[in-house]
Amino acid sequence: MADEAVNIEYIQPLNAVRRTCDDDTTISAGALLELHDSNQVSGSSATSAQSAFGGIAAEMYKAGSGLGYISVYMDGVFDLKNDPVLTANAGAPVVISGANTIAPAVAADLLTGAVVGYLEEDAAAAEVVRVRLRGS
C-alpha cells in the first residue's frame, strides 16, 4: 500500500479501538479503513469513495495470522493525502475518496458516518495535509 497516514499529534488518552478484519488480507499500519457490518474493517481502495470511516490502522495486520482483529485510531491529527483533483479549505470535513486518500465531503456524507475528520489547513490537489480525526 502507499500513502499511509502519519500521526503528527496524539490526543491523550489515545483512543485506539478494536475492530474485526478478514484474516486473508494484510492491512498496513496507517491505512485508512472503511467500516462494514459487524464492526468489521477493510483497507480503503479505489472503490471506497464515501464509505463509512472505520479508523486508521494503529498496527499492521498480517494475513493468515489468525487473530481476526486490529487496533485502529479514531482520534488524533494525521497527515493524509488529498484527492488528486479536488481541493478544499481549512475546516472542511473530508471523507475517504480512494486507497488512503481523502476528498472534501458533500452534504449527504455528514449523515452517513463517512466523515474522516476536518482539515486543519487548505488542501491542494494531491497534497499531504493535516486532518483532525472526528473521534469515536
Backbone as CSV, one residue per row, in Angstrom:
resi,resn,N_x,N_y,N_z,CA_x,CA_y,CA_z,C_x,C_y,C_z
1,MET,0.853,-1.171,0.000,0.000,0.000,0.000,0.897,1.232,0.000
2,ALA,0.338,2.348,-0.355,1.087,3.610,-0.373,0.245,4.706,0.264
3,ASP,0.909,5.806,0.585,0.247,6.996,1.128,-0.449,6.760,2.464
4,GLU,0.126,5.901,3.315,-0.461,5.666,4.622,-0.449,6.942,5.455
5,ALA,-1.395,7.033,6.378,-1.496,8.178,7.281,-0.306,8.196,8.237
6,VAL,0.141,9.386,8.578,1.230,9.564,9.536,0.695,10.372,10.705
7,ASN,0.789,9.817,11.913,0.294,10.518,13.088,1.240,11.649,13.437
8,ILE,0.702,12.862,13.579,1.542,14.008,13.927,1.160,14.635,15.260
9,GLU,0.038,14.201,15.844,-0.376,14.730,17.149,-1.320,13.736,17.811
10,TYR,-0.917,13.202,18.960,-1.776,12.290,19.710,-2.696,13.085,20.618
11,ILE,-3.899,12.599,20.788,-4.848,13.146,21.739,-4.785,12.230,22.958
12,GLN,-4.589,12.772,24.131,-4.487,11.940,25.328,-5.815,11.895,26.049
13,PRO,-6.295,10.752,26.517,-5.665,9.463,26.296,-5.877,8.999,24.854
14,LEU,-4.927,8.256,24.334,-5.000,7.777,22.960,-6.174,6.825,22.818
15,ASN,-7.009,7.058,21.843,-8.227,6.283,21.661,-8.051,5.281,20.526
16,ALA,-7.520,4.111,20.847,-7.440,3.025,19.872,-8.564,2.054,20.201
17,VAL,-9.335,1.684,19.201,-10.435,0.746,19.398,-10.151,-0.526,18.614
18,ARG,-10.795,-1.598,18.998,-10.582,-2.877,18.331,-11.711,-3.133,17.345
19,ARG,-11.320,-3.506,16.135,-12.278,-3.855,15.086,-11.906,-5.230,14.534
20,THR,-12.885,-5.933,14.001,-12.589,-7.208,13.363,-12.151,-6.970,11.924
21,CYS,-11.435,-7.929,11.362,-10.992,-7.835,9.967,-10.851,-9.236,9.384
22,ASP,-10.873,-9.316,8.060,-10.685,-10.598,7.384,-9.265,-11.085,7.603
23,ASP,-9.120,-12.372,7.855,-7.796,-12.932,8.096,-7.013,-13.155,6.806
24,ASP,-7.653,-13.009,5.663,-6.957,-13.272,4.396,-6.390,-12.017,3.743
25,THR,-6.430,-10.885,4.452,-5.962,-9.620,3.878,-4.956,-8.949,4.804
26,THR,-3.825,-8.529,4.258,-2.851,-7.764,5.026,-3.259,-6.294,5.027
27,ILE,-3.192,-5.664,6.188,-3.505,-4.240,6.316,-2.265,-3.539,6.856
28,SER,-1.808,-2.497,6.180,-0.623,-1.746,6.595,-0.948,-0.820,7.758
29,ALA,0.019,-0.620,8.647,-0.135,0.383,9.698,-0.301,1.742,9.030
30,GLY,-1.247,2.532,9.507,-1.509,3.836,8.923,-2.518,3.824,7.792
31,ALA,-3.048,2.652,7.451,-4.038,2.563,6.364,-5.366,3.177,6.795
32,LEU,-6.001,3.911,5.887,-7.371,4.389,6.103,-8.294,3.189,5.951
33,LEU,-9.187,3.005,6.916,-10.052,1.837,6.906,-11.508,2.227,6.731
34,GLU,-12.236,1.393,5.991,-13.675,1.594,5.861,-14.395,0.592,6.743
35,LEU,-15.514,1.019,7.312,-16.273,0.216,8.274,-17.419,-0.497,7.564
36,HIS,-17.576,-1.778,7.909,-18.655,-2.605,7.356,-19.517,-3.134,8.500
37,ASP,-20.438,-3.993,8.172,-21.313,-4.609,9.154,-20.510,-5.368,10.213
38,SER,-21.055,-5.509,11.388,-20.464,-6.278,12.492,-19.104,-5.755,12.942
39,ASN,-18.916,-4.429,12.924,-17.685,-3.802,13.415,-16.450,-4.255,12.634
40,GLN,-16.623,-4.653,11.390,-15.519,-5.148,10.566,-14.972,-4.032,9.682
41,VAL,-13.631,-3.993,9.555,-12.980,-3.003,8.708,-12.183,-3.680,7.602
42,SER,-11.929,-2.897,6.552,-11.038,-3.326,5.470,-10.291,-2.096,4.994
43,GLY,-9.170,-2.318,4.340,-8.402,-1.207,3.795,-9.185,-0.473,2.739
44,SER,-8.986,0.844,2.650,-9.668,1.619,1.623,-9.081,1.263,0.257
45,SER,-9.889,1.463,-0.780,-9.452,1.132,-2.135,-10.030,2.148,-3.108
46,ALA,-9.780,1.949,-4.375,-10.279,2.866,-5.396,-11.802,2.924,-5.397
47,THR,-12.464,1.909,-4.845,-13.934,1.882,-4.818,-14.504,2.299,-3.460
48,SER,-13.697,2.881,-2.611,-14.117,3.216,-1.248,-14.789,4.566,-1.088
49,ALA,-14.951,5.317,-2.131,-15.478,6.677,-2.014,-16.757,6.716,-1.181
50,GLN,-16.794,7.616,-0.222,-17.913,7.848,0.683,-18.275,6.653,1.551
51,SER,-17.343,5.737,1.784,-17.583,4.616,2.699,-17.559,5.127,4.139
52,ALA,-18.216,4.401,5.025,-18.179,4.762,6.436,-16.745,4.644,6.945
53,PHE,-16.309,5.629,7.732,-14.943,5.665,8.247,-14.793,4.689,9.404
54,GLY,-13.820,3.772,9.290,-13.587,2.765,10.318,-12.374,3.024,11.175
55,GLY,-11.595,4.075,10.861,-10.416,4.408,11.634,-9.153,4.339,10.795
56,ILE,-8.021,4.538,11.464,-6.704,4.423,10.840,-5.980,3.299,11.559
57,ALA,-5.459,2.343,10.799,-4.798,1.170,11.385,-3.644,1.597,12.291
58,ALA,-3.702,1.178,13.549,-2.659,1.508,14.518,-1.486,0.536,14.417
59,GLU,-1.689,-0.547,13.715,-0.682,-1.590,13.588,-0.882,-2.309,12.263
60,MET,0.109,-3.082,11.866,-0.024,-3.891,10.660,-0.762,-5.178,11.019
61,TYR,-1.679,-5.575,10.143,-2.340,-6.869,10.298,-1.810,-7.783,9.204
62,LYS,-1.211,-8.885,9.593,-0.638,-9.820,8.633,-1.660,-10.900,8.285
63,ALA,-1.929,-11.040,7.005,-2.863,-12.061,6.541,-2.423,-13.431,7.030
64,GLY,-3.390,-14.248,7.446,-3.104,-15.596,7.903,-2.647,-15.691,9.347
65,SER,-2.645,-14.576,10.071,-2.178,-14.599,11.466,-3.176,-15.278,12.397
66,GLY,-4.433,-15.353,11.972,-5.456,-15.997,12.776,-6.080,-15.139,13.855
67,LEU,-5.626,-13.891,14.006,-6.173,-13.017,15.053,-7.599,-12.576,14.759
68,GLY,-7.816,-12.034,13.571,-9.153,-11.590,13.193,-9.560,-10.243,13.741
69,TYR,-8.629,-9.491,14.336,-8.947,-8.141,14.805,-7.723,-7.243,14.662
70,ILE,-7.977,-5.930,14.664,-6.918,-4.939,14.519,-7.274,-3.723,15.364
71,SER,-6.268,-3.051,15.909,-6.476,-1.808,16.655,-6.453,-0.645,15.674
72,VAL,-7.377,0.290,15.863,-7.462,1.443,14.969,-7.578,2.734,15.771
73,TYR,-7.025,3.808,15.225,-7.143,5.131,15.833,-8.404,5.819,15.335
74,MET,-9.103,6.451,16.270,-10.281,7.245,15.940,-10.078,8.716,16.289
75,ASP,-9.017,9.006,17.039,-8.687,10.365,17.453,-7.269,10.686,17.010
76,GLY,-6.931,11.954,17.067,-5.577,12.378,16.750,-5.546,13.261,15.516
77,VAL,-4.358,13.717,15.191,-4.146,14.531,13.995,-3.163,13.773,13.107
78,PHE,-3.541,13.596,11.857,-2.758,12.800,10.925,-2.504,13.567,9.640
79,ASP,-1.365,13.289,9.015,-1.109,13.746,7.655,-1.743,12.732,6.717
80,LEU,-2.669,13.200,5.872,-3.358,12.346,4.907,-3.215,12.952,3.516
81,LYS,-3.261,12.108,2.504,-3.118,12.595,1.127,-4.475,12.967,0.555
82,ASN,-4.545,14.183,0.008,-5.775,14.680,-0.601,-5.975,14.070,-1.989
83,ASP,-7.200,14.087,-2.432,-7.599,13.625,-3.762,-6.725,14.278,-4.839
84,PRO,-6.407,13.565,-5.924,-5.542,14.137,-6.961,-6.184,15.259,-7.784
85,VAL,-7.478,15.490,-7.633,-8.163,16.504,-8.443,-8.811,17.599,-7.591
86,LEU,-9.452,17.219,-6.497,-10.255,18.151,-5.703,-9.421,18.955,-4.711
87,THR,-9.902,20.143,-4.368,-9.262,21.000,-3.369,-10.290,21.355,-2.298
88,ALA,-9.804,21.814,-1.143,-10.714,22.208,-0.063,-10.012,23.193,0.858
89,ASN,-10.807,23.939,1.603,-10.275,24.929,2.545,-10.192,24.361,3.956
90,ALA,-9.351,24.964,4.768,-9.220,24.583,6.166,-10.592,24.585,6.832
91,GLY,-10.834,23.589,7.670,-12.108,23.466,8.367,-13.106,22.572,7.671
92,ALA,-12.868,22.245,6.416,-13.809,21.418,5.654,-13.775,19.973,6.141
93,PRO,-14.951,19.331,6.218,-14.963,17.906,6.540,-14.475,17.116,5.323
94,VAL,-13.796,15.988,5.587,-13.282,15.164,4.494,-13.740,13.716,4.664
95,VAL,-13.771,12.989,3.537,-14.170,11.582,3.503,-13.109,10.777,2.760
96,ILE,-13.196,9.460,2.855,-12.326,8.590,2.074,-12.709,8.738,0.607
97,SER,-11.703,8.907,-0.266,-12.015,9.029,-1.694,-11.376,7.931,-2.522
98,GLY,-10.566,7.099,-1.901,-9.881,6.017,-2.605,-8.873,5.386,-1.677
99,ALA,-7.919,4.677,-2.229,-6.913,3.984,-1.428,-6.047,4.992,-0.671
100,ASN,-6.293,5.126,0.631,-5.545,6.024,1.524,-5.559,7.476,1.069
101,THR,-6.636,7.899,0.447,-6.781,9.304,0.057,-8.107,9.846,0.582
102,ILE,-8.155,11.172,0.719,-9.343,11.858,1.207,-9.819,12.870,0.175
103,ALA,-11.054,13.329,0.343,-11.629,14.361,-0.520,-12.638,15.148,0.307
104,PRO,-12.977,16.357,-0.135,-13.987,17.132,0.593,-15.319,16.381,0.650
105,ALA,-15.985,16.460,1.800,-17.288,15.818,1.970,-18.371,16.640,1.283
106,VAL,-19.449,15.966,0.926,-20.653,16.636,0.432,-21.720,16.481,1.516
107,ALA,-22.813,17.188,1.387,-23.831,17.226,2.436,-24.297,15.836,2.874
108,ALA,-24.515,14.923,1.945,-25.007,13.586,2.287,-24.016,12.818,3.163
109,ASP,-22.720,13.083,3.013,-21.699,12.385,3.812,-21.827,12.689,5.295
110,LEU,-22.353,13.854,5.627,-22.480,14.250,7.029,-23.498,13.392,7.764
111,LEU,-24.379,12.726,7.022,-25.435,11.918,7.626,-25.115,10.432,7.673
112,THR,-24.063,9.994,6.989,-23.822,8.562,6.818,-22.644,7.994,7.593
113,GLY,-21.935,8.802,8.356,-20.761,8.310,9.074,-19.515,8.258,8.223
114,ALA,-19.569,8.897,7.065,-18.432,8.847,6.142,-17.325,9.843,6.490
115,VAL,-17.621,10.837,7.321,-16.624,11.878,7.597,-15.451,11.299,8.394
116,VAL,-14.236,11.493,7.856,-12.996,11.057,8.492,-12.586,12.069,9.553
117,GLY,-12.650,13.335,9.203,-12.243,14.401,10.105,-12.336,15.736,9.410
118,TYR,-11.564,16.707,9.915,-11.652,18.080,9.426,-10.256,18.605,9.082
119,LEU,-10.155,19.258,7.945,-8.874,19.823,7.516,-8.421,20.911,8.477
120,GLU,-7.139,20.927,8.770,-6.566,21.992,9.594,-5.686,22.912,8.759
121,GLU,-5.770,22.757,7.453,-5.071,23.631,6.503,-5.742,23.457,5.141
122,ASP,-5.511,24.417,4.243,-6.050,24.295,2.897,-5.430,23.091,2.201
123,ALA,-6.213,22.426,1.361,-5.746,21.221,0.678,-5.754,21.428,-0.834
124,ALA,-4.570,21.434,-1.424,-4.448,21.462,-2.885,-4.573,20.024,-3.396
125,ALA,-4.770,19.860,-4.683,-4.875,18.535,-5.284,-3.618,17.725,-5.012
126,ALA,-3.791,16.484,-4.555,-2.718,15.518,-4.296,-1.734,15.949,-3.201
127,GLU,-2.104,16.936,-2.410,-1.229,17.408,-1.333,-1.443,16.571,-0.068
128,VAL,-0.370,16.369,0.693,-0.473,15.747,2.010,-0.842,16.852,3.000
129,VAL,-1.963,16.657,3.713,-2.493,17.711,4.577,-2.800,17.198,5.979
130,ARG,-2.874,18.146,6.892,-3.147,17.874,8.307,-4.667,17.741,8.506
131,VAL,-5.086,16.592,9.089,-6.509,16.317,9.325,-6.701,15.903,10.775
132,ARG,-7.626,16.557,11.469,-8.003,16.150,12.828,-9.162,15.170,12.709
133,LEU,-8.938,13.925,13.199,-9.977,12.903,13.091,-11.209,13.307,13.886
134,ARG,-12.348,12.799,13.497,-13.629,13.183,14.092,-13.857,12.596,15.467
135,GLY,-13.030,11.622,15.877,-13.219,10.991,17.181,-14.151,9.799,17.089
136,SER,-14.300,9.094,18.199,-15.109,7.869,18.174,-16.554,8.150,18.451
